[in-house]
Amino acid sequence: MGKCKNITRLLSDALDRPLSAGEWIAVGLHLPTCSGCRNYRKHIGLLRAASREVSGLDGASEVRSEE
């Protein structure tokens, strides 16, 4: 479980900062073998997109308001 905790931390960090090559390698080697971490990556991506949509940071709200 310690490995998953580290990988999910790296996946979260990747949203806010560039990961090092070593960090990306660790993530890349772990994800194919762990459905839990793959699901986590998918969900944090969805949450990030939803929060950007709600906050108006993605620009999509500007397009809709012009229509």
C-alpha positions as a printed Julia matrix, in Angstrom:
67×3 Matrix{Float64}:
   0.0    0.0     0.0
   2.92   2.36    0.57
   3.64   2.28   -3.14
   0.08   3.33   -4.0
   0.22   6.18   -1.49
   3.38   7.48   -3.15
   1.96   7.11   -6.66
  -1.31   8.88   -5.83
   0.71  11.7    -4.27
   2.74  11.98   -7.47
  -0.42  11.97   -9.58
  -1.8   14.81   -7.5
   1.51  16.68   -7.62
   1.55  16.35  -11.42
  -1.51  18.61  -11.57
   0.44  21.43   -9.93
   4.05  20.96  -10.94
   6.15  19.15  -13.53
   7.28  15.74  -12.31
  10.89  14.68  -12.71
  11.8   11.94  -15.15
  12.27   9.52  -12.26
   8.85  10.35  -10.86
   7.21   9.79  -14.25
   9.01   6.48  -14.6
   7.75   5.36  -11.18
   4.2    6.32  -12.14
   4.49   4.7   -15.56
   5.74   1.43  -14.14
   3.08   1.29  -11.44
  -0.09   2.26  -13.3
  -0.3   -0.77  -15.62
  -0.37  -3.06  -12.59
  -2.73  -1.12  -10.31
  -6.36  -0.49  -11.18
  -6.86   1.53   -8.0
  -4.22   4.08   -8.98
  -5.52   4.18  -12.57
  -8.97   4.97  -11.21
  -7.5    7.64   -8.95
  -5.77   9.27  -11.94
  -9.02   9.24  -13.89
 -11.03  10.72  -11.02
  -8.6   13.51  -10.17
  -8.59  14.46  -13.84
 -12.38  14.62  -13.85
 -12.42  16.64  -10.64
  -9.84  19.06  -12.03
 -11.88  19.53  -15.22
 -15.11  20.02  -13.26
 -13.55  22.57  -10.93
 -12.1   24.49  -13.87
 -15.51  24.45  -15.54
 -17.31  25.73  -12.46
 -14.72  28.43  -11.79
 -14.72  29.56  -15.42
 -10.98  28.99  -15.81
 -11.34  26.72  -18.83
 -12.82  29.4   -21.1
 -15.84  27.24  -21.96
 -18.17  29.53  -20.03
 -17.08  32.45  -22.2
 -17.99  30.55  -25.35
 -21.41  29.61  -23.98
 -22.2   33.17  -22.92
 -21.49  34.42  -26.44
 -23.87  31.95  -28.1
